[in-house]
Amino acid sequence: MNTIGVLALQGAVREHIRSIEETGAAAVEIKRKEQLTQIDGLILPGGESTTMRRLIDSYGFFDAIQKFGKQGKPVFGTCAGLILMANAIENQEQTHLGLMDMKVARNAFGRQVASFEANLDVNDVGVAFNAVFIRAPYILEMGSDVEVLAAYKNRAVAARQGHYLCTAFHPELTDDNRLIEYFAQMVEQSKQTLAF
Ligand SMILES: NC(=O)CC[C@H](N)C(=O)O
């Protein structure tokens, strides 16, 4: 059985744990970096990216997560997790894990529409997702290795780069598990590849 961890320093952890379990994979809350060796894929949840970054540093996760990704193990960032994965952030000098070749804008849909839901199709995954956006970022620019999977009002809001996946919205807040199932398949494929 595959085991998927959720970085459990801050943010929407419990909802991800539930959705992972519903795919049939084992779910673990990751609170110490040593636990990363026990999982096959990692989710970086939504929350507040600057707070999460502070906690990543204080618990010594920074190098450990980068190493996890460089080993070819899948990582899925939702909302603040997407910001953590980007290698550039608009109007901000500090970047975080830099796993994906993309520049993101934070709180990008503006104050009036801080939270909203939209009906989205996600390439490779399915149609008619009820996507929940909460003070969401979007992807402004990306390298040629990054494939946009979904857009809202012409803004890229879901993308994949090899074994890295990100969404600006929160799939864990609905009971539509197609995105987490897609990630679980990425985890299964990488496990088979890495075994050889
Ligand atoms: N729902 C979310 O994860 C919001 C992300 C938050 N606006 C940030 O910049 O980190």
The ligand as an SDF file (V2000), in Angstrom:
LIG
                    3D

 10  9  0  0  0  0  0  0  0  0999 V2000
   -5.9370   29.2430    1.3610 N   0  0  0  0  0  0  0  0  0  0  0  0
   -4.6510   29.4840    1.2890 C   0  0  0  0  0  0  0  0  0  0  0  0
   -3.8240   28.5780    1.4000 O   0  0  0  0  0  0  0  0  0  0  0  0
   -4.2630   30.9160    1.1660 C   0  0  0  0  0  0  0  0  0  0  0  0
   -2.8160   31.1670    0.8480 C   0  0  0  0  0  0  0  0  0  0  0  0
   -2.3800   32.4910    1.4340 C   0  0  0  0  0  0  0  0  0  0  0  0
   -3.0610   33.5820    0.8250 N   0  0  0  0  0  0  0  0  0  0  0  0
   -0.8670   32.6530    1.3200 C   0  0  0  0  0  0  0  0  0  0  0  0
   -0.3960   33.5480    0.7160 O   0  0  0  0  0  0  0  0  0  0  0  0
   -0.1390   31.8610    1.8660 O   0  0  0  0  0  0  0  0  0  0  0  0
  1  2  1  0
  2  3  2  0
  2  4  1  0
  4  5  1  0
  5  6  1  0
  6  7  1  0
  6  8  1  0
  8  9  2  0
  8 10  1  0
M  END
$$$$
